[in-house]
């Protein structure tokens, strides 16, 4: 009889019940681009037991610091902001037209429930859409566009809308909240990229709980305004002036319908963190990530980006005369929808990979190609 193959060793989960409760609260809290501060406060409150110091810049990027007096500085970074909408025009009969705040998808808007954030309260509204019965009759159906999606908050005049505190510039977020699907996936809005903020906070927790003393200063950065051009990372990179930056963000799971693997690559949720190749990615630092994954038996995938990564990696890499930077991505299904989906194992393994990589960085390490 053939010998039974040994089963793959199952590693204990990284995410605890306590940290998962924070993750759910953090995801459900709205943090639209330019209005991130309540989420940032939640994040800092969770992080504070695991760090020595913290600071926040003028636009809301929050930074936790371990070993703040160390000369050599390493950043681990994610971004905090979620895509949203702005009130742009209120009609005389009380309907509201919108513009994007970040890369919001107009095609998912119809029939969605939203929160309109006024100066004093939240006003409920819905994205209305004509019934299917009224769209039939031989004419070509009109698809959702920025020109025809609108909000209905139950008012019948512009004056009534304004009395609710709604004005041009009010920010709008979707209601949808966090859930666990089939005990396998985390699902919710804004997993892009508050999942990243959660994971770097968990790295800080592991360092503290395992009594790790790092030989450098670690800056745990949760940046604002990534969704409109990496702006928060650009600002904070110049303030911290790091020597190394490891960024985490999401990337596309390309194994769902209507995605072309020839152009988007072959990546799957559940198969591990994604290590990127791109001009902004410093290859010696990338090699350290790969070797860290291999030594710790962490599964990983690879991705190539043509010109830029489209993440805060680019902002750090091209700051301060050039900062060795690398990107660890989390595979995500249905990006920029309200049902973004990530695999629990990938979350654990991104946390592990960042943690193990930090343990392999030496104070003063020189990542230059030519010395």
C-alpha positions in Angstrom: 0.0 0.0 0.0 1.3 3.4 -0.9 2.4 5.7 1.9 0.0 8.5 2.7 1.5 11.9 1.8 2.0 14.2 4.8 -0.6 16.9 5.0 0.5 20.5 4.5 1.2 22.1 7.8 -1.6 24.5 8.8 -0.3 27.7 10.2 -2.3 29.3 13.0 -4.4 32.3 12.0 -2.9 35.7 12.5 -6.1 37.6 12.7 -7.7 37.2 16.2 -11.3 37.7 17.3 -10.3 41.0 18.8 -8.6 42.3 15.7 -11.4 41.1 13.5 -13.9 43.1 15.6 -11.7 46.1 15.0 -11.5 45.4 11.2 -15.3 45.2 10.9 -15.7 48.5 12.8 -13.0 50.1 10.7 -14.5 49.0 7.4 -18.0 50.1 8.3 -16.8 53.6 9.3 -16.9 55.9 6.3 -13.6 57.6 5.3 -14.1 59.2 2.0 -11.1 60.9 0.2 -10.5 64.2 1.9 -12.7 63.3 4.9 -10.7 60.4 6.4 -10.3 61.7 10.0 -12.9 59.5 11.9 -11.4 56.4 10.4 -7.9 57.6 11.2 -8.9 58.1 14.8 -10.2 54.6 15.0 -7.0 53.2 13.5 -4.8 55.2 15.8 -6.7 54.1 18.9 -6.2 50.5 17.8 -2.6 51.0 17.0 -1.5 53.0 20.1 -0.8 50.0 22.4 1.8 48.6 19.9 3.8 51.8 19.2 6.0 54.3 21.0 4.8 57.5 19.4 2.5 58.8 16.7 1.7 61.9 14.7 -0.8 63.2 12.2 -0.2 65.7 9.3 -2.3 68.6 8.2 -4.4 66.5 5.8 -5.0 63.5 8.1 -2.3 61.0 7.3 -1.7 59.1 10.5 1.7 57.6 11.5 2.6 55.3 14.3 6.3 55.1 15.2 8.4 52.3 16.8 11.9 53.5 17.9 11.3 57.1 17.0 14.9 58.1 17.8 16.5 55.7 15.3 18.4 57.2 12.4 17.5 54.6 9.8 13.8 54.7 9.0 11.6 52.0 7.4 8.1 52.7 6.3 5.2 50.2 6.0 2.3 51.9 4.4 -1.3 51.6 3.3 -4.0 54.2 2.4 -7.1 55.0 4.3 -9.4 56.7 1.9 -12.4 55.2 0.1 -14.0 56.3 -3.1 -17.2 58.3 -2.8 -19.3 61.0 -4.5 -19.9 64.8 -4.1 -23.2 66.6 -4.3 -22.8 68.6 -7.5 -26.2 70.0 -8.5 -29.7 70.1 -6.8 -32.6 70.4 -9.1 -35.7 72.5 -8.4 -37.8 69.4 -7.7 -35.3 68.1 -5.1 -33.2 65.5 -7.0 -29.4 65.5 -6.6 -26.8 65.0 -9.3 -23.3 63.9 -8.3 -19.6 63.9 -9.4 -16.9 61.4 -8.4 -14.6 61.7 -5.4 -12.0 59.2 -6.6 -12.8 56.4 -9.0 -16.4 55.7 -8.2 -18.2 53.4 -10.6 -21.4 54.9 -12.0 -22.6 51.6 -13.3 -23.1 50.1 -9.8 -24.9 53.2 -8.4 -28.6 52.6 -9.5 -30.7 51.4 -6.5 -27.9 51.8 -4.0 -28.6 53.3 -0.6 -26.3 56.1 0.5 -25.4 58.4 3.3 -25.1 62.1 2.5 -22.7 63.6 5.1 -23.8 67.1 6.0 -22.1 69.5 8.5 -24.4 68.2 11.4 -25.8 64.8 10.5 -26.2 62.0 8.0 -29.1 62.2 5.5 -30.3 59.0 3.9 -30.9 58.8 0.2 -31.0 56.4 -2.7 -29.7 56.3 -6.2 -33.0 56.2 -8.2 -33.5 54.4 -11.5 -36.5 54.1 -13.8 -38.3 50.7 -13.6 -37.7 48.1 -16.2 -41.3 48.4 -17.4 -40.7 52.0 -18.4 -37.5 51.2 -20.3 -39.0 48.7 -22.7 -40.7 49.5 -26.0 -38.1 49.2 -28.8 -35.8 52.0 -27.8 -32.2 51.3 -27.0 -31.9 51.1 -23.2 -29.9 54.0 -21.6 -27.0 52.8 -19.5 -26.1 54.4 -16.2 -23.7 57.4 -16.7 -22.7 60.4 -14.7 -25.2 62.4 -16.7 -28.3 60.3 -15.6 -27.6 58.8 -12.2 -29.2 60.9 -9.4 -30.0 60.8 -5.7 -33.5 61.0 -4.2 -33.6 61.9 -0.5 -37.4 62.1 -0.3 -37.7 65.8 -1.0 -39.8 67.5 -3.6 -38.0 70.8 -3.8 -34.5 72.3 -3.7 -35.4 74.3 -0.7 -36.5 71.2 1.2 -33.2 69.5 0.3 -31.2 72.5 1.6 -33.2 72.6 4.8 -31.8 69.1 5.5 -28.3 70.6 5.5 -27.4 69.3 2.0 -25.3 71.6 -0.1 -23.0 71.3 -3.1 -19.8 69.7 -1.9 -21.4 67.3 0.7 -19.7 64.0 0.4 -21.7 60.8 -0.2 -20.8 57.2 0.8 -22.6 53.9 0.3 -24.3 52.1 3.3 -23.0 48.6 2.6 -21.2 47.0 5.5 -18.7 44.2 6.3 -19.5 40.5 6.3 -17.7 37.2 6.2 -18.7 35.0 3.3 -18.6 31.2 3.5 -16.1 31.5 6.4 -13.5 32.2 3.7 -13.8 35.8 2.4 -14.1 39.2 4.0 -16.6 41.3 2.0 -17.4 45.0 2.2 -16.9 48.4 0.7 -13.5 50.2 1.1 -11.5 47.0 1.5 -9.5 49.0 -1.0 -7.5 49.9 1.0 -8.5 49.9 4.6 -7.6 46.2 4.5 -4.1 47.5 4.1 -4.4 49.8 7.1 -5.6 46.9 9.1 -2.8 44.6 8.0 0.0 47.1 8.8 -1.6 47.6 12.3 -1.5 43.8 12.7 2.2 43.8 11.9 2.7 46.3 14.7 0.7 44.0 17.0 2.8 41.0 16.2 6.0 42.9 16.8 4.8 43.9 20.2 3.4 40.6 21.2 6.5 38.7 20.1 8.8 41.2 21.9 10.7 42.1 18.8 13.3 44.8 19.0 13.9 46.3 15.6 17.3 47.8 14.8 15.7 50.8 13.0 12.8 53.2 13.3 9.5 51.7 12.0 6.9 54.2 10.6 3.5 52.6 10.2 1.8 55.0 7.8 -1.9 55.2 6.9 -2.0 57.8 4.2 -4.9 59.8 2.9 -6.0 60.8 -0.6 -4.5 57.9 -2.6 -7.6 57.5 -4.7 -7.1 60.9 -6.3 -3.4 60.6 -7.1 -1.3 59.3 -4.3 -1.4 62.7 -2.6 -1.2 61.8 1.1 1.8 59.5 0.4 3.5 62.2 -1.5 3.2 64.6 1.4 4.2 62.2 4.2 7.2 60.8 2.3 8.8 64.2 2.3 8.1 64.6 6.0 9.5 61.2 7.2 12.3 61.0 4.6 12.5 57.2 4.9 15.4 55.0 3.8 13.0 52.1 2.8 9.3 51.8 2.1 7.1 48.7 1.9 3.7 49.5 0.6 0.6 47.3 0.7 -2.5 47.9 -1.4 -5.0 45.7 -3.3 -4.8 44.3 -6.8 -7.3 42.5 -9.1 -8.2 38.9 -8.7 -8.4 38.2 -12.4 -10.2 34.9 -12.2 -13.7 36.2 -12.3 -15.7 36.8 -15.5 -15.0 39.6 -18.0 -11.3 40.1 -17.0 -8.6 39.5 -19.7 -5.7 37.7 -18.2 -3.6 38.6 -21.2 -3.6 42.2 -20.2 -4.3 41.9 -16.4 -2.2 38.9 -15.5 -3.3 35.7 -13.7 -3.9 36.3 -10.0 -6.3 34.6 -7.6 -7.6 35.4 -4.2 -6.5 32.6 -1.8 -3.1 32.0 -3.5 -1.1 34.4 -1.5 0.3 38.0 -1.5 1.2 39.5 -4.8 4.8 40.8 -5.3 5.1 43.4 -8.1 7.6 44.2 -10.7 7.7 47.8 -12.0 10.1 50.6 -12.6 9.3 52.1 -9.2 10.0 48.8 -7.4 13.5 48.6 -6.2 14.8 45.1 -7.2 17.1 44.4 -4.3 14.3 45.2 -1.8 12.0 43.1 -3.9 14.5 40.2 -3.7 14.5 40.6 0.1 10.6 40.2 0.1 10.8 37.1 -2.1 13.5 35.5 0.0 11.6 36.3 3.2 8.5 34.6 1.7 10.4 31.6 0.7 12.2 31.2 4.1 8.9 31.5 6.0 7.0 29.2 3.5 4.6 32.0 2.6 2.9 31.5 -0.8 3.1 34.4 -3.1 2.2 35.4 -6.6 3.9 37.8 -9.1 2.6 40.8 -11.1 4.1 43.1 -13.6 3.1 46.8 -14.1 4.0 48.6 -17.3 4.9 52.1 -16.3 3.7 52.7 -12.7 2.1 50.6 -10.0 -0.8 53.0 -9.6 -0.2 52.8 -5.8 1.5 54.8 -3.1 4.7 52.8 -4.0 5.3 55.3 -6.8 5.0 58.3 -4.5 7.6 57.0 -2.0 9.9 55.7 -4.7 10.3 59.0 -6.4 10.5 61.1 -3.3 13.6 62.4 -1.4 16.1 61.6 -4.2 14.7 58.1 -4.5 13.6 55.7 -1.7 14.0 51.9 -2.2 10.3 50.9 -2.3 8.4 47.7 -3.0 4.8 46.7 -3.2 2.9 43.7 -1.6 -0.6 43.5 -2.9 -3.7 41.8 -1.7 -5.8 40.0 -4.4 -9.3 41.5 -4.4 -12.5 40.7 -6.3 -14.9 43.4 -7.6 -12.7 46.5 -6.9 -14.5 49.8 -6.5 -17.8 48.1 -5.7 -19.6 47.7 -2.4 -18.9 44.0 -2.4 -15.1 44.0 -2.6 -13.9 40.5 -1.5 -10.6 39.3 -0.1 -9.5 35.9 1.1 -8.8 35.4 4.8 -5.7 33.4 4.1 -4.3 36.2 2.0 -4.8 38.7 4.7 -2.9 36.5 7.2 -0.1 35.9 4.7 0.3 39.6 3.7 0.7 40.4 7.4 3.2 37.5 7.8 5.2 38.6 4.7 5.6 42.2 5.9 6.5 41.0 9.4 9.1 38.5 8.2 10.6 41.1 5.7 11.0 43.6 8.5 13.0 41.0 10.5 15.4 40.6 7.5 16.1 44.3 7.1 19.3 45.6 8.7 19.9 49.0 10.1 21.7 51.1 7.5 21.1 48.5 4.8 22.3 49.8 1.4 20.0 48.6 -1.4 21.8 50.3 -4.2 22.6 48.2 -7.3 26.1 49.7 -7.8 28.3 50.5 -4.7 
